[in-house]
Each structure stands twice: as C-alpha cells, then as structure tokens.
Amino acid sequence: MFFFAPWIAAELTYRMPVLLWLTELGIWPTSENWHLYYRLRQPHGDLRLLHEAPGHLFLEHEEEDLTSFLQVSMLNGWGGYLLTQTGYANLFFSHDEYIDFYSNNQGIIDDIRKALSDNKVDAGIPRD
C-alpha cells in the first residue's frame, strides 16, 4: 500500500483529474479508521458521510491528497475504482488486497506491468 498509492497517484494519472470511487466498505470493521478518513475530507470542506458521497474528484495538482486517500482507503480494507479522465487506464482495488488494471490499450498495460516489475512488484497482470 505504501508503494502502490504514491506510484498510482504519480504515474497512472498523468497529472490529470481522476475519480476515486469507493464501493466496498465495512467488510473488515476492525481495520477501519473512519475518524482518519473523515479528517482527510474536512480540509476540502466535505463534511458528508461516505455513503452520501462515495466519490472524490482529484484535480491534477492534488497528487499528494490522492495518495493519502488511496493509502487510507487501502489500509481500511476498502475497495473501489480509480477512474482516469480519459479512461486510458483505470483500476479497481479490492478489500481482498489485489489491484486490477484496465485499459483498451495493451501498450499501457505493458507499461504498467514493466513499471511494477522494475520495482520488484509481482504484477499478477494476466497476459492476453
């Protein structure tokens, strides 16, 4: 998680807006830190509950915020999607501790596989 969140925020977004959409919550209640999550939202002026606003739009200059939200979400045992502005590469991260990458462009998937391999991460991305 401490590798994936900053890598995703820096490399996969190409400094363009992305939507973090949380869809899996409450599966591992003893792992969840709701207080920390809501404290992250407060500086953005968002006081809504997560079930009221499960999506978060991060602009191109909010890489550090995206990293923090991803890390906390993963540490909480949550799952969801990160959807890029142009849809060139998207991902799903699961409460079961895996990440699926999606793209219509095989070259992008190959680049992701190579970047993860270069960092000695078992990508587990199936080959077509």
N, C-alpha and C positions, 0 to 999 in steps of 0.2 A: 504494500500500500504506500509505503514511503518512497518507493521508486516510481510506481505507476502514476500516482496523482500528479506530481510535478512534470513527469515526462509527457503525460497526456495533455496537460494544460499548455505546455510549451511547444510540443512538437505536432500534435494532432490537430490543433485548432488553426494553425497558420495565421494566428493573430486576427481571427475573425470572430464575430459573435457566435456563441453556442448556447444551446438549451440543455440544462441539466434537469432531467425529469425523473423524480423518484417514484417508483412503482411498488417496491417491496419494502414494507415497514412492519415492525412489530413481530418479526419472525423469531428473533433472538432477544427477548426483552432484557435479559441480564447484561447484554452487551451494549445496550443503547444509552447514549448520553444526550438526552433531549435538551437539557439545560445548555450544554455547549453549542448544540446546533442552533437553538433559538438566539443565543448570544451572538453567533455569527450573523444572523439575519438582522439584528437590531440596527447596526450602523447603516444598513441600506434602507432603513425606515419601514421595514416589513415586519409587522407585529402579528401577522396572521398565523394560524396554526398550519402545520404541514399538510394536513388533509384538505385544507381550504385552498392552498396554493402549493401544489407539489412540484411545480416547475420554476426554474430560476434561469433567467436570461443573463448571460455574462457577456459584456462587450469586450472588444479586442484588447483594451488596456487593463482588464481585470483578471489577468492570469493568476496572480497570487491569491485572489479571492476564490477563483475556480479551484485552484489546488487545495485550499483549505476545506472548501465544501465537499470536494471529492474525497479527501482523506477522512473527514469526519463521517461522511456517509458510509464509506467502506468499513471504517472501524466500528461503526454502529451495527454492522451486519445487514445493511440495507442493500437494495438493488435498484437499478434504474438504467436510464439511457442518457448518453451524451450525443446530441444531435447537432451536427455542424451546419453552418448557414447554407452552404451549397449542397449538402448531402454527399460530398465526395468521400467521406469516411465517417462512419458513425460507430458507436459501440454500446454494448449492453454489459453492465457489471452486475453480477449476481450475489445474493446473500450467501450463496454456496462457494464464494471465493474464486470465481473464474470471470474472465472477460472475453466477450465475443466481439470481434471487429467486423464491420460490414462495409462493403464498397462495391459499386458496379465496375470499378476499375481494378483489374487484377494487379496492375503495377503498384497501386497504392498498398494493397495487401502485401505484396512482396517487399515493399519498402518498410512496412511495419514489422514484418517477420525479420528482416535483416537488422533493423534497429534494435529489436528485442534480443536477437541472437548476439549482436555485437556487445550488448550489455549483460550477456550470460543469463538471460531470462528464457526459460522454456516457454516459447510462444504457444505451443499447442494449437497452432492455426492449421487446420487440415488443408492439404494441397488438393486442388481441383483435378 
